[in-house]
């Protein structure tokens, strides 16, 4: 799924221009990101939950050279599908 796909679906469903659908798509994605920043998770009922998780600093190998490198601590987003989504797919 891409932003273009979401924009196209919104445009067809609401009969608005492509530019308006693109703005609506961007606003939707921004709202989801802001909610995850604020609360650490975002839930779409009947779809699933996006959760922000912290990752620890660790050592890894450079695949090209095989040299050991340090990877900084950071954040990642996890997704857990709802039972309704799992059944429908």
PELIN-V517709 format. One record per residue. RES is the residue in three letters. SS is DSSP state (2 for helix, 1 for strand, 0 for the rest). NEAR is the number of other ideal C-beta (glycine too) atoms within 12 Angstrom. Layout:
BEGIN
res: (RES	RES)
ss: (SS	SS)
near: (NEAR	NEAR)
END
This chain:
BEGIN
res: (UNK	UNK	UNK	UNK	UNK	UNK	UNK	UNK	UNK	UNK	UNK	UNK	UNK	UNK	UNK	UNK	UNK	UNK	UNK	UNK	UNK	UNK	UNK	UNK	UNK	UNK	UNK	UNK	UNK	UNK	UNK	UNK	UNK	UNK	UNK	UNK	UNK	UNK	UNK	UNK	UNK	UNK	UNK	UNK	UNK	UNK	UNK	UNK	UNK	UNK	UNK	UNK	UNK	UNK	UNK	UNK	UNK	UNK	UNK	UNK	UNK	UNK	UNK	UNK	UNK	UNK	UNK	UNK	UNK	UNK	UNK	UNK	UNK	UNK	UNK	UNK	UNK	UNK	UNK	UNK	UNK	UNK	UNK	UNK	UNK	UNK	UNK	UNK	UNK)
ss: (0	0	2	2	2	2	2	2	2	2	2	2	2	2	0	0	0	2	2	2	2	2	2	2	2	2	2	2	2	2	2	2	2	2	2	2	2	2	2	0	1	1	1	1	0	0	0	1	1	1	1	1	1	1	1	0	0	1	1	1	1	0	0	0	0	0	0	1	1	1	1	0	0	1	1	1	1	1	1	1	1	0	2	2	2	2	2	2	0)
near: (11	11	19	15	14	22	27	19	18	26	21	14	12	16	10	18	14	17	13	16	25	22	20	24	27	19	18	21	22	15	16	25	17	14	20	25	16	12	15	18	20	26	20	20	11	14	20	22	25	25	19	22	18	14	15	14	12	13	12	16	13	12	9	7	9	9	11	12	15	13	15	13	12	13	15	15	21	18	20	18	18	18	14	13	17	12	9	11	10)
END
